[in-house]
Amino acid sequence: MEKKKIIFIPNHFQYSDGTTRALIGIVNNLDLSKFDITIKPIYRCDFNLKSELKSEIKLEKVFGFYFKGFNKIIKKIPLRYLYKKIINKRYDIEIAFQCDLPTMLVGASLNDKAVHAEWMHCYDLWPKQYKIADKVVCVSKYCEEKTREEMNGNVNVTHCYNLVDENNVIKCSNLPITQKENFSRTTKPLFVTVGRLSPEKGYVRLIKIMKQLSDEGFSFSLVIIGGGPEEEKIRNEIRSNNMQDKIFLTGAKKNPHNITIQADCFICSSFNEGYSTACTEAAILGIPIITTNVPGGKEIIDDCECGILTELDDESLKNGIKKVLENPTVLDSWKNTLNSTKKKFGLECRKQEMNNLFFELYQMAEKKNQ
Protein backbone atom coordinates (compact mmCIF):
# COMPACT_ATOMS: atom_id res chain seq x y z
CA MET A 1 0.00 0.00 0.00
CA GLU A 2 1.49 3.32 -1.11
CA LYS A 3 2.20 5.91 1.59
CA LYS A 4 0.16 9.09 1.47
CA LYS A 5 1.81 12.37 2.35
CA ILE A 6 -0.26 14.19 4.94
CA ILE A 7 0.24 17.66 6.42
CA PHE A 8 -1.35 18.94 9.63
CA ILE A 9 -1.46 22.74 9.92
CA PRO A 10 -2.22 24.15 13.40
CA ASN A 11 -1.77 27.77 14.44
CA HIS A 12 0.67 26.84 17.24
CA PHE A 13 2.47 23.75 18.51
CA GLN A 14 3.32 24.39 22.16
CA TYR A 15 2.99 23.25 25.78
CA SER A 16 -0.19 24.17 27.73
CA ASP A 17 -2.18 23.82 24.52
CA GLY A 18 -4.96 21.23 24.32
CA THR A 19 -4.93 21.30 20.52
CA THR A 20 -1.25 20.37 20.51
CA ARG A 21 -1.89 17.51 22.94
CA ALA A 22 -4.70 16.27 20.69
CA LEU A 23 -2.51 16.43 17.59
CA ILE A 24 0.31 14.50 19.27
CA GLY A 25 -2.20 11.83 20.28
CA ILE A 26 -3.48 11.48 16.71
CA VAL A 27 -0.20 11.37 14.77
CA ASN A 28 1.49 8.97 17.20
CA ASN A 29 -1.34 6.50 16.67
CA LEU A 30 -1.63 6.66 12.90
CA ASP A 31 -0.32 3.79 10.78
CA LEU A 32 3.08 5.07 9.63
CA SER A 33 3.22 2.38 6.96
CA LYS A 34 0.33 4.23 5.27
CA PHE A 35 1.13 7.87 6.07
CA ASP A 36 4.16 10.14 5.74
CA ILE A 37 3.30 12.82 8.31
CA THR A 38 4.37 16.48 8.54
CA ILE A 39 3.22 18.92 11.24
CA LYS A 40 3.68 22.55 10.24
CA PRO A 41 2.46 25.15 12.78
CA ILE A 42 2.13 28.66 11.39
CA TYR A 43 3.16 30.62 14.48
CA ARG A 44 4.77 29.29 17.67
CA CYS A 45 6.61 26.00 17.34
CA ASP A 46 8.19 24.40 20.42
CA PHE A 47 10.75 21.94 19.07
CA ASN A 48 11.19 20.47 22.57
CA LEU A 49 7.91 18.67 21.85
CA LYS A 50 9.61 16.78 19.02
CA SER A 51 10.72 14.28 21.66
CA GLU A 52 7.06 13.36 22.22
CA LEU A 53 6.54 12.52 18.55
CA LYS A 54 7.52 9.28 16.86
CA SER A 55 10.85 9.75 15.12
CA GLU A 56 9.37 9.38 11.62
CA ILE A 57 7.05 12.37 12.09
CA LYS A 58 8.37 15.66 10.73
CA LEU A 59 7.94 18.95 12.61
CA GLU A 60 8.56 22.10 10.55
CA LYS A 61 7.99 25.73 11.47
CA VAL A 62 6.70 28.57 9.31
CA PHE A 63 7.33 31.73 11.37
CA GLY A 64 8.16 30.22 14.75
CA PHE A 65 6.91 33.20 16.79
CA TYR A 66 3.80 35.20 17.57
CA PHE A 67 2.83 38.58 18.97
CA LYS A 68 -0.55 40.23 19.48
CA GLY A 69 -2.01 41.28 16.15
CA PHE A 70 0.46 39.23 14.09
CA ASN A 71 -2.33 37.10 12.59
CA LYS A 72 -4.08 40.26 11.32
CA ILE A 73 -0.88 41.33 9.59
CA ILE A 74 -0.35 37.91 8.04
CA LYS A 75 -3.92 37.74 6.74
CA LYS A 76 -3.30 40.88 4.67
CA ILE A 77 -1.00 38.77 2.50
CA PRO A 78 -2.85 37.15 -0.45
CA LEU A 79 -3.89 33.59 0.38
CA ARG A 80 -2.37 32.28 -2.85
CA TYR A 81 1.07 33.52 -1.78
CA LEU A 82 0.63 32.26 1.78
CA TYR A 83 -0.38 28.85 0.51
CA LYS A 84 2.79 28.60 -1.57
CA LYS A 85 4.87 29.80 1.39
CA ILE A 86 3.35 27.51 4.00
CA ILE A 87 2.26 24.42 2.04
CA ASN A 88 5.28 24.44 -0.24
CA LYS A 89 5.15 20.75 -1.21
CA ARG A 90 2.51 18.56 -2.75
CA TYR A 91 0.64 16.52 -0.17
CA ASP A 92 -2.04 13.89 -0.69
CA ILE A 93 -4.03 15.07 2.34
CA GLU A 94 -4.09 18.63 3.68
CA ILE A 95 -5.58 19.07 7.16
CA ALA A 96 -6.31 22.46 8.72
CA PHE A 97 -6.00 21.38 12.34
CA GLN A 98 -7.33 24.67 13.72
CA CYS A 99 -9.75 27.35 12.61
CA ASP A 100 -8.79 30.78 11.30
CA LEU A 101 -5.74 30.91 9.00
CA PRO A 102 -5.24 27.12 8.68
CA THR A 103 -8.90 26.80 7.64
CA MET A 104 -8.52 29.61 5.13
CA LEU A 105 -5.35 28.12 3.65
CA VAL A 106 -6.75 24.64 3.10
CA GLY A 107 -9.97 26.18 1.81
CA ALA A 108 -7.91 28.06 -0.78
CA SER A 109 -5.70 25.09 -1.70
CA LEU A 110 -3.92 25.18 -5.04
CA ASN A 111 -3.70 21.39 -5.11
CA ASP A 112 -6.93 19.95 -6.48
CA LYS A 113 -5.51 16.42 -6.23
CA ALA A 114 -5.27 16.65 -2.44
CA VAL A 115 -7.96 15.66 0.03
CA HIS A 116 -8.91 18.76 2.05
CA ALA A 117 -10.02 18.33 5.67
CA GLU A 118 -11.02 21.02 8.17
CA TRP A 119 -10.71 20.18 11.89
CA MET A 120 -12.95 22.04 14.35
CA HIS A 121 -11.88 22.06 18.01
CA CYS A 122 -14.16 24.78 19.37
CA TYR A 123 -17.44 25.49 17.63
CA ASP A 124 -16.47 27.97 14.92
CA LEU A 125 -18.40 27.89 11.65
CA TRP A 126 -16.57 28.72 8.39
CA PRO A 127 -19.37 28.11 5.83
CA LYS A 128 -17.41 28.88 2.65
CA GLN A 129 -14.51 26.60 3.55
CA TYR A 130 -16.62 23.83 5.08
CA LYS A 131 -18.93 23.62 2.08
CA ILE A 132 -16.06 22.87 -0.32
CA ALA A 133 -14.02 20.69 2.07
CA ASP A 134 -13.86 16.96 1.42
CA LYS A 135 -14.30 16.39 5.15
CA VAL A 136 -15.04 18.48 8.23
CA VAL A 137 -14.05 16.82 11.49
CA CYS A 138 -15.44 17.96 14.85
CA VAL A 139 -14.09 16.76 18.20
CA SER A 140 -17.54 16.28 19.73
CA LYS A 141 -20.94 14.96 18.65
CA TYR A 142 -22.45 18.29 19.71
CA CYS A 143 -20.32 20.24 17.22
CA GLU A 144 -20.98 17.71 14.46
CA GLU A 145 -24.74 17.93 14.87
CA LYS A 146 -24.75 21.72 15.18
CA THR A 147 -22.55 22.10 12.08
CA ARG A 148 -24.77 19.82 10.02
CA GLU A 149 -27.87 21.73 11.17
CA GLU A 150 -26.48 25.21 10.50
CA MET A 151 -25.04 24.16 7.13
CA ASN A 152 -28.43 22.67 6.17
CA GLY A 153 -26.78 19.33 5.50
CA ASN A 154 -24.48 20.83 2.84
CA VAL A 155 -21.29 19.61 4.49
CA ASN A 156 -19.51 16.26 4.81
CA VAL A 157 -19.09 16.37 8.59
CA THR A 158 -18.23 13.78 11.21
CA HIS A 159 -16.76 13.72 14.71
CA CYS A 160 -13.65 12.09 16.13
CA TYR A 161 -12.77 12.35 19.80
CA ASN A 162 -9.25 13.40 20.73
CA LEU A 163 -6.96 10.51 21.59
CA VAL A 164 -5.29 10.38 24.97
CA ASP A 165 -2.78 7.67 25.87
CA GLU A 166 -3.92 6.73 29.36
CA ASN A 167 -0.73 4.78 30.04
CA ASN A 168 1.36 7.90 29.47
CA VAL A 169 -0.97 10.06 31.60
CA ILE A 170 -0.81 7.56 34.47
CA LYS A 171 2.97 7.22 34.12
CA CYS A 172 3.40 11.01 34.24
CA SER A 173 1.09 11.26 37.26
CA ASN A 174 3.49 9.03 39.20
CA LEU A 175 6.61 11.07 38.44
CA PRO A 176 8.29 12.86 41.38
CA ILE A 177 7.19 16.38 42.29
CA THR A 178 9.06 19.17 44.02
CA GLN A 179 8.16 20.19 47.54
CA LYS A 180 6.69 23.39 46.11
CA GLU A 181 4.37 21.34 43.86
CA ASN A 182 3.06 19.13 46.67
CA PHE A 183 -0.45 20.43 47.22
CA SER A 184 -1.72 17.31 49.00
CA ARG A 185 -1.44 19.02 52.37
CA THR A 186 -3.31 22.17 51.38
CA THR A 187 -6.84 22.91 52.58
CA LYS A 188 -9.40 20.40 51.30
CA PRO A 189 -11.12 20.00 48.96
CA LEU A 190 -8.36 20.63 46.44
CA PHE A 191 -9.61 21.81 43.04
CA VAL A 192 -7.31 21.75 40.00
CA THR A 193 -7.71 23.22 36.53
CA VAL A 194 -5.35 22.92 33.56
CA GLY A 195 -5.28 25.02 30.41
CA ARG A 196 -3.86 27.91 28.47
CA LEU A 197 -4.26 31.18 30.36
CA SER A 198 -6.42 32.89 27.76
CA PRO A 199 -9.82 34.61 28.01
CA GLU A 200 -11.96 31.73 26.72
CA LYS A 201 -10.83 29.51 29.62
CA GLY A 202 -12.67 31.72 32.14
CA TYR A 203 -9.95 31.78 34.81
CA VAL A 204 -10.45 35.41 35.81
CA ARG A 205 -14.11 34.74 36.53
CA LEU A 206 -13.17 31.51 38.33
CA ILE A 207 -10.97 33.44 40.75
CA LYS A 208 -13.80 35.88 41.44
CA ILE A 209 -16.18 32.98 42.06
CA MET A 210 -13.75 31.32 44.47
CA LYS A 211 -13.34 34.64 46.29
CA GLN A 212 -17.13 34.85 46.75
CA LEU A 213 -17.24 31.29 48.08
CA SER A 214 -14.37 32.03 50.46
CA ASP A 215 -16.24 35.10 51.74
CA GLU A 216 -19.25 32.83 52.34
CA GLY A 217 -17.11 30.78 54.72
CA PHE A 218 -16.11 27.81 52.56
CA SER A 219 -12.62 26.32 52.83
CA PHE A 220 -10.77 24.93 49.79
CA SER A 221 -7.64 25.23 47.66
CA LEU A 222 -7.39 25.80 43.91
CA VAL A 223 -4.38 25.14 41.67
CA ILE A 224 -4.33 26.68 38.17
CA ILE A 225 -1.81 24.98 35.86
CA GLY A 226 -0.85 26.71 32.63
CA GLY A 227 0.75 29.68 30.93
CA GLY A 228 -0.50 32.15 28.36
CA PRO A 229 -1.39 35.75 27.55
CA GLU A 230 -3.49 36.33 30.70
CA GLU A 231 -0.90 35.02 33.16
CA GLU A 232 -0.02 38.39 34.67
CA LYS A 233 -3.68 39.43 34.75
CA ILE A 234 -4.56 36.23 36.61
CA ARG A 235 -1.71 36.70 39.09
CA ASN A 236 -2.92 40.24 39.75
CA GLU A 237 -6.50 38.97 40.19
CA ILE A 238 -5.32 36.50 42.83
CA ARG A 239 -3.38 39.21 44.66
CA SER A 240 -6.10 41.87 44.46
CA ASN A 241 -8.60 39.40 45.95
CA ASN A 242 -6.10 38.43 48.66
CA MET A 243 -6.41 34.75 47.72
CA GLN A 244 -2.70 33.83 47.66
CA ASP A 245 -3.20 31.30 50.47
CA LYS A 246 -6.06 29.57 48.61
CA ILE A 247 -5.31 29.89 44.88
CA PHE A 248 -1.95 28.84 43.42
CA LEU A 249 -0.72 29.49 39.89
CA THR A 250 2.04 27.13 38.74
CA GLY A 251 2.76 28.51 35.27
CA ALA A 252 3.12 26.23 32.23
CA LYS A 253 4.00 22.63 33.07
CA LYS A 254 5.26 19.96 30.68
CA ASN A 255 3.71 17.44 33.06
CA PRO A 256 0.56 18.66 34.83
CA HIS A 257 -0.57 15.13 35.72
CA ASN A 258 1.47 14.69 38.90
CA ILE A 259 -0.34 17.74 40.26
CA THR A 260 -3.79 16.84 38.90
CA ILE A 261 -3.58 13.42 40.57
CA GLN A 262 -3.52 15.19 43.96
CA ALA A 263 -6.89 16.86 43.27
CA ASP A 264 -10.24 16.06 44.81
CA CYS A 265 -12.05 17.65 41.86
CA PHE A 266 -11.20 19.10 38.44
CA ILE A 267 -12.81 22.32 37.17
CA CYS A 268 -13.34 23.37 33.56
CA SER A 269 -14.50 27.00 33.75
CA SER A 270 -14.33 27.65 29.99
CA PHE A 271 -16.67 29.78 27.92
CA ASN A 272 -15.77 27.74 24.84
CA GLU A 273 -14.16 24.38 24.11
CA GLY A 274 -14.48 21.71 21.47
CA TYR A 275 -13.89 18.71 23.67
CA SER A 276 -11.65 19.31 26.64
CA THR A 277 -8.44 17.26 26.59
CA ALA A 278 -7.70 18.37 30.15
CA CYS A 279 -11.05 16.97 31.33
CA THR A 280 -10.33 13.73 29.51
CA GLU A 281 -6.98 13.42 31.27
CA ALA A 282 -8.58 14.18 34.65
CA ALA A 283 -11.18 11.48 34.06
CA ILE A 284 -8.44 8.97 33.18
CA LEU A 285 -6.78 9.78 36.51
CA GLY A 286 -10.10 9.18 38.30
CA ILE A 287 -10.60 12.83 39.27
CA PRO A 288 -14.27 13.96 39.29
CA ILE A 289 -15.13 16.88 37.04
CA ILE A 290 -17.18 20.07 37.22
CA THR A 291 -17.50 21.57 33.75
CA THR A 292 -19.46 24.31 32.07
CA ASN A 293 -21.78 23.29 29.26
CA VAL A 294 -19.25 23.94 26.51
CA PRO A 295 -19.36 21.76 23.39
CA GLY A 296 -18.34 18.28 24.54
CA GLY A 297 -19.02 19.07 28.20
CA LYS A 298 -22.24 17.07 28.40
CA GLU A 299 -20.64 14.14 26.57
CA ILE A 300 -17.80 14.06 29.10
CA ILE A 301 -20.12 14.09 32.13
CA ASP A 302 -22.38 11.50 30.50
CA ASP A 303 -19.42 9.17 29.92
CA CYS A 304 -18.11 9.74 33.45
CA GLU A 305 -21.60 8.98 34.82
CA CYS A 306 -20.79 11.44 37.61
CA GLY A 307 -19.70 15.03 38.20
CA ILE A 308 -21.52 18.29 37.50
CA LEU A 309 -22.45 20.05 34.27
CA THR A 310 -23.22 23.75 34.78
CA GLU A 311 -24.45 26.43 32.43
CA LEU A 312 -21.93 28.90 31.02
CA ASP A 313 -22.78 31.86 33.27
CA ASP A 314 -20.89 32.73 36.46
CA GLU A 315 -23.74 32.03 38.85
CA SER A 316 -24.33 28.51 37.48
CA LEU A 317 -20.63 27.68 37.74
CA LYS A 318 -20.53 29.05 41.28
CA ASN A 319 -23.56 26.95 42.28
CA GLY A 320 -21.95 23.83 40.83
CA ILE A 321 -18.78 24.31 42.87
CA LYS A 322 -20.87 25.24 45.92
CA LYS A 323 -22.73 21.90 45.74
CA VAL A 324 -19.41 20.10 46.18
CA LEU A 325 -18.31 22.39 49.01
CA GLU A 326 -21.61 21.81 50.81
CA ASN A 327 -21.37 18.05 50.37
CA PRO A 328 -17.69 17.06 49.86
CA THR A 329 -18.35 13.37 50.60
CA VAL A 330 -19.94 13.11 47.14
CA LEU A 331 -16.41 13.23 45.72
CA ASP A 332 -15.61 9.78 47.15
CA SER A 333 -18.74 8.38 45.52
CA TRP A 334 -17.80 9.95 42.19
CA LYS A 335 -14.27 8.55 42.38
CA ASN A 336 -15.71 5.07 42.90
CA THR A 337 -17.87 5.51 39.81
CA LEU A 338 -14.89 6.68 37.76
CA ASN A 339 -13.00 3.50 38.62
CA SER A 340 -15.26 1.73 36.12
CA THR A 341 -16.20 4.52 33.68
CA LYS A 342 -12.77 6.07 33.04
CA LYS A 343 -11.92 3.32 30.55
CA LYS A 344 -14.30 5.01 28.08
CA PHE A 345 -11.71 7.78 27.66
CA GLY A 346 -8.81 5.40 26.98
CA LEU A 347 -6.88 4.90 23.80
CA GLU A 348 -8.31 1.54 22.79
CA CYS A 349 -11.91 2.73 23.09
CA ARG A 350 -11.31 5.71 20.80
CA LYS A 351 -8.50 4.65 18.49
CA GLN A 352 -10.69 2.61 16.15
CA GLU A 353 -12.95 5.51 15.14
CA MET A 354 -9.86 7.61 14.36
CA ASN A 355 -8.34 4.84 12.24
CA ASN A 356 -11.63 4.48 10.38
CA LEU A 357 -11.61 8.22 9.63
CA PHE A 358 -8.06 8.23 8.31
CA PHE A 359 -8.68 5.08 6.26
CA GLU A 360 -11.55 6.99 4.64
CA LEU A 361 -9.23 9.95 3.94
CA TYR A 362 -6.69 7.52 2.48
CA GLN A 363 -9.30 6.04 0.15
CA MET A 364 -10.43 9.51 -0.91
CA ALA A 365 -6.82 10.37 -1.77
CA GLU A 366 -6.52 7.15 -3.80
CA LYS A 367 -9.67 8.02 -5.74
CA LYS A 368 -8.56 11.59 -6.46
CA ASN A 369 -5.30 10.36 -7.94
CA GLN A 370 -6.72 7.62 -10.17
N, C-alpha and C positions, 0 to 999 in steps of 0.2 A: 504494500500500500504506500503510495507516494506521500511524502511529507507535505503538509500545507504550511506556508509561511503566514503567521498570524501576528498582528501588532495590536497591543493594548495601549490606548492613549488616555491617561488620566491627567488632571491638572497638576497634581503634586504626587510625590512618592516619598513619604516621610513618616517618622514616628508620631505617635499620638494622633493618628489619622485612621479612622475606621475603614475608609475606602481602600487605603493601602493594605490594611490587614486582610480585607476581603480579597483583594487582587492576589496577594501572596498565597492565600489559601486555594484560590482557583488554579493558578499556573502550576503550583507544586503538585497538583493532583490530576493534571491533564496527562494524556498518553503522549509522551515525548517521542514515541516511534511514529506518531501521526502528525505532530505539530512541531514546527520550528518557531519558537516564541521570542518576541521582542517586546519589552516594556519601554515606552518612551514618554515620560512625563514632560509636560510643556514648561512648567515653572520649577519649583523646588524639587531636587533629586538628591536624596540622602544615600550615597553609595555604600554607607555602612550596612544598609539593609541587604546588600548583595549577598551577604553571608547567609541570609535566611532563604535565599532562592536556590533551587537546584542549579548545579554548575552549568548546565546546558542553556539556561535561560539568560538572554541578553538584557542588560539594563543600559539604556542610552539616554543622555539628557538632551534637551533642546536649549533652553536658556540657563537653567540651573539655579535661578534666583527669583525672588519675587519682592515687590514692594507695593504698598497701597496705590491702587489706580493703574498698575502696570497692565492689567488685562484690558483696560479701556484703551490704552495706547496701542497695544498689540492688535486689537480688533479694528483699528483704523487702517491696518495693512490689508490689501485685497486678499480674500480667501484663497484665490488661485495661487498667489505667491506663497502664502503661508503653508498651503498644502504641499507645495513642492519643497519648501524649506523643512517642514516637520516630517512628512511622510515621503521621504526622498528615495524610497525603493518600492518595488512592486511587491505587494503582499496579496495573498489569496483571500485573507479575511482581515478586514479593518474594523476594530472595535473601539468606539468612543466610550471609555470606561467612566466618564463623568459628563455631566451636563455642561452647558456653556460652550466654550471654544472647542473642546473635543467633539461635541455633538455637531457644531457648525462645520468643522473640518470634514468629518466623515460624511455629513450630509452634502458637502460640496466636492466629493471625491472625483478625481480625474481618472480613476481606474474603474471602468465599467465592467471589468472582468472579476473584480473583487466582490466578496460578500460583505455587505455593510450592516453592522449591528450597532445599536444605540443602547447603552446600559443606563438605567435610571435608579439611582440610590435613594434620593429623596424625591417626593412627588414634584415633578417639574416638567410641564408639558411643552414640547417643541413640535407643534403640529406639522409644519412644513417638512422638517427633517424626519419625523416619525412616519409620515405618510409614504415617503419614498424609500425608507429603510427596508432591507430584507428581513430584519428581525429587530424588535424592541424587547429588551429584557428588563423586567422589574425585579426587585429583590424582596417583594412581598406580594401576596395574593391581592391585598387591598389595592396596591398601586396598579397591578395588572387589570383588575376589574374596573377601576376608575378611569384608566387610560382608554380601555376599550369603549366604555360608555361615552366619554367626552369626545372621542374620535369617531363616534357613530359606527364603530366596527371597521373603519377604514384603516386598520393598522394590524400588522402581524405581530401580536404581542403575547408574551408568556411571562412566567416568573421563575426565578431560580434563587433559592436561599443561599446566602453567603456560607462558604465552607469554613469550619473551624476545626482544627486538629485537636481533639480533646486530650490526646496523650501529651502533646506539647504544652497545652495550657496547664495541665495537672503537674507536669514536670517542672515548669517555671514557678508554679505556686509553692513548690517545695524547696526552692533555692533559698540560700541564706539571705537574711535581711540585716541591715545595720541597726544599731540600737535606736537611732533616730527614726527609723521606719517601723519600729515595733509599736503598733497602736493597740495591741491586744489588752493593754492595761489601762487604756483610756476609759472615760465614762461610757457606760453602756446605756442603750444599744449603740453600736458603732455602725454608722451609715458610710458607704463608700460610693463614689461616682467616678467614672473614667471617661475622658473625652477631650477633644480639642477645645481650648478655651476661646470659643467664638460665640457670637450673640445667639445663634440658633440653639445652642445647648442649654440656655436658660440658667446659667450658674449665678448670675447677679441676682435674679429673682429668687433662686434657691437660698442664697445667703440671707436675703431679707425675710423669707419664710421661716428659716431656722431661728433667726433673731426673734421673730414674733412668738414662736413656740417656746423659746428660752424665757422670754418675758412672761409667758403664761405658766412658768414653773416646771417645765419639762427638762429632764436631764438627758444628754446624748453627746455623741461626738460625730463629726463628719469629716471625712478625708476626700479631697478633690484631687484627682490624679490627672495631670495633663499640662500641656503648654499651648501657647497660641496668642493671638493678637489682643485678647482681653486679660492677659495675665496680670498686668499691673493694675488694671481697673478692679479686678477681683480681689487682689491683695489689699487695695485701698478700701474696698467694700467690707472686707473682714475687719480691718483696723477701725474704720469709722463706726462700725456697729459693736466694737469692743468684744469680738467673738474669737480672739486669738487662742483662748484656752478651750474652745469647743470646735472650731473649724480649722483644718490644717490643709495647706496647699503644698503639694510635693514638687510641682513642676513636671516636665515631661519625663516619663520613665520608659525605658526599653522593655522592662518587665513589670507591668502593674499587678500581675497575678499573685505575687507573694504578699501584696498588701490587701488585695481584694479578698483573699482567702480568710483574712482575719475578721471580715465584716459580718455583722448580724443581718444586714439588709443592704441591697444595692438600689440606688435611685437613678432613674433616667428622667431628668427634668426638662427635656428638649421641647422646643416648639415645633421642630421638624426633624424627621429621620426618614430613612427608607426602610431599613430593618436593622436594628441596633446590634452591631457586632459585640459591643461591650456588654449588653444584656445577655447575649448568647453565651459569652465567656463566663459571666457570673452564674448563669444557670448551670453550666457544665461543672462549675466548682461547688454547686449545691447551695448557692447564696440566693435567698428569696428576693424578689424584685418588686419595686414600686415604679411604674412607668406612666407617663402621660400617654394619651391616646393618639400618638403619632402613627403614621403608616407603619404597620408591622407590630405595633404595640399590643393590640388585642391578640394577634396570632401568637406572640411570645407568651402572654399570660395564659392563653388557652392551652398551649402545649405544656407549660409548667404545671397547670392544674392547681395553681396557688398564686399568691401575690395580690397586688392591687393595680387596677387600671383606673387612672383618673382622667378627667377632662383636661384640656390644655391650659385653662386659666389658673391663676395663682391660688385662688381660694380652693379649688378642687384638689390641686396638688398638696396644699397645706392640710386639708382634711384627710387625705390619704395617708400622709406621714403621721398625722395626729392619731389615727386609728391604731397604728402600730405602737406609738408611745403610750397610748391609754391601755393597750393590751399586749405587752411585749411577749407574753408566752405563746402567742400565735406563731411567732417566728420558729419555734421548735417544731411545731406541727407542720409548717410549710417546708422546713428542711427535711423532715421525714418523707413528705410527699415527693420532693425533688430527688430523693434517693432512687426512685423508680422512674420518674418522668424525664430526668436530665439526659437520658440516652437519646431522646428525640432530637437533640441538638448536635449529636455526634457526627463524625465524618461519614461513617458507613451508612447512616440513615439518609444523608443528604447528597452523598457523592454520586449516586446513580442518576439522579435527575439532572445533575450538571453534565455528566458524561453523555446522557441522551441528547442534551441541548447541543453540545459541541460536535457530536456525531452528525446531528442534523445540519449544523453549519458546514461541516466537512463535505457532506453530500451535496449541499447547495453550491459549494465551491467547485466540486467535480462537475456538476451540471453546467455551471457557467463557462467552464473551460473546455467543454466538449466541442 
